[in-house]
Amino acid sequence: INRKGVWLARSAAGSRARVLGVMGPSGRMLRPIGPLEPDDLTSCFADQASALLSGSIDGIVLKSFIDVDELELAIAAVRSLSTSIPLLALKSFPEDGSVLAGPFPSEVAARLTRHGVDAIGSNGTVGPQRMIGIIDSLRGSDAPLVAIPDVGIPTIIDGMPVYSAEPRYVASAVRRLVEHGASIVGADGGADVAYISAIAESVRGA
């Protein structure tokens, strides 16, 4: 599935864009809280990364990780296979003012940069305005910063998330993330082509 995904993305992108492989968390807890053994999880991450690398991707993005320990296992798995592939490590932070105001994001930055990743940052769970505080807290790192927020906080209608933020508003807010130090930006939950196009236009030349 991963190799086929790379092929599909390359077919669509042609020579116009780079193709990055994305790996996310397992969705389960590590021992002693949950059932997962670190070695087993590392092996699973390595299997996925191996398939992506065999498709000749241009880089790997580890995104949507809540547990920093799990993110570090994923980093180790990728680096066991390639020390040269560009690697972006993104932690998702809960929308909790006490967490964002405390030292935790800067501690995460210090932990992740020790692994020699090419960029660190955050994605999802918060809108672009709340993401500014996270990026500000991560700026103590020398690594380039990545900010990929949700387009906003959704309203649940008939069990499905509905996002009401306009692409132009999101693009303007994401431009502020660039002004606060983010080198790589985008949009996550709720985003479609219209949002990405608006963001690209807004930050071009920023």
N, C-alpha and C positions, 0 to 999 in steps of 0.2 A: 504494500500500500504506500509506504513512504517513497520508494523508488518511483512508483507510478505518479505520485504527487509531484515529484521533482520534474519528471518528464512533461507533465501537463503544464506546470508553471513555465518551464523553459519554452515550450511550444507557444504559449501565449505571449511571453515577454520578448522572444527573439533576442535581438541585440540591443533593445531599448532599456532594459532594466536588469539588475542583478536578482538572483533567486536565492532566498534564504529559507532554510528548513527550520520549522518551529517544533519544539518539544515542550510539553506541559507536564504538570505534576500527575502523580498516580491517582490522587483522590482518596488515598487511604493514609492512615497514620503509621509512623514508624514505631517499633518497639522502644520502650515498654508500654507506651500508650495504646498502640495499635498492633496489627498482626504482621507488619512488614519487617523483614530482616534487611539491614542496610546492604549486605552483599547481594541479596536477591534483587533489590531495587536497582542497584548499580548495574547489575547484569542486564536488566530490562532496558535501562537507559542506553547502555552500550549497544544493544541490539538495534534500537531505533536509530542511534547516531550512525552506526555502521551502514545501515540501509540508505540513509540520507547522503552520507559521504560517497557511497558507491554510485550515486546519481550525479556526482560532480556538482554539488551545490557551492554557492559562493560564500556561505557562512551559516552559522546556526544561532538561533534565538531560543533561549530558555525563558519562557514567560508564564505568568499567572501562578507562580509559586508563592504560597503563603508561608510555608515552613522553610526557613533558611537552611536548616540541616539537609533537607531534601534537595534544595537547590545546589548546595555544595556537592552532594553526591552526583547530581547530574553533570556538574562542571567536571568533576573528576572522571566520569565515564567518557565524556567527549574528549578530554585531554589525554586519556589513555590511548585513544585512537589517532589523534592528530594534535600536535602542538602548534600547528601553523594556521589551521582554519580559523577565520574570524569568529569570535564567540561573544555574544551579548547575553548578559545575565540580568533578568528583570524580576523584581520582587513585587508582589501585589500587597498593598497595605490596606488594612480595614479602615473605613471612614470613621476614625476615632480621634477626636481632637487631642486627647491626652497622649496618644501614641505619636501623633504627628508633631506635637510640640516638644516631646521629650527627645532623648538622645538616640532612640532606637534606629531611625534611618541612618544616622551617621555611623553607628556601630555596624549596621548591615553593609554600608559602603566599605568600611575597613576590612570586614571579613571577605567580601567578594573580590576586592582588588588584590588580596593576597594570593589569589588563585591565577593571576595573570590573564584575566579576561580582557577583552578589547573594549568593552563598554559596559556600564551598569545603569540601572534605572528602574522604572516602575511601569506597570501597565494595569489597566482595568480597575474596577471597584470604586473609583472616584471620577468625578468629572474634571474637565480641564482647569477650572478655578481651584479646586482642592489639590490638584496635582502640583500646583506651584509650590505649596509648602513642602511637599515631599522632595521636589527637585532642589529647593533651597537647602534642605537638610542633607542632601547627598553631595553637595558641591565641595565638601572637604576632600573628596577623592580626586586624584589626578586623572582618572579614567574619564573618557567622554561620557556624557549623560544622555540617557534615552527616556523620553516621556511619551507614553501611548495611553492616554486616559480614555475612559468611556466617553461617549458624546454628552452624557448627562446622567442624572438619576432617573431610571425608568418608572413609569406607572404600570402596574400589573393589571391587565384587562383580559378577562377570560383565561387567566393562567399564563398569559404571554406578556413579556416586557414591551412596552411601547415608549419610544423616545420622542420627545417633542421639540428638542433643541434644533434650531435652524442651522444648516451647514455654514452660513456666513458668520453666525455667532460663534460656533465652535472653532472655525478657522481663526477668528480674531483672538479667541482665548488661547489657542495653541501657539499663536505667534508670541504671546506673552511668555510662554514656556521657553521659547528660543531666547527671548530677552533675558530670562532668568538663568540661562546657561545650558539649556538642552541642545545637544548637537544633532540628535536624531529624534524626530517627532512623527506622530501619526494619530490614529484613533482606533479604539478597540470596540467595546460593546456598543451596538447600535449604529455603527458606521457602515456606509456603503460607498459606492463610487462617487456620489455627489459630495460627501464629506471629505474624502481623500483629495478630490480635485480642488475643492475650496481651500483646504489646508495647504496644498502644494502651491497654489497661486498666492496665498497670503504670506507664506514664509520665504518664497523665492527672493533671493537677494537680501534677506534679513541678516 
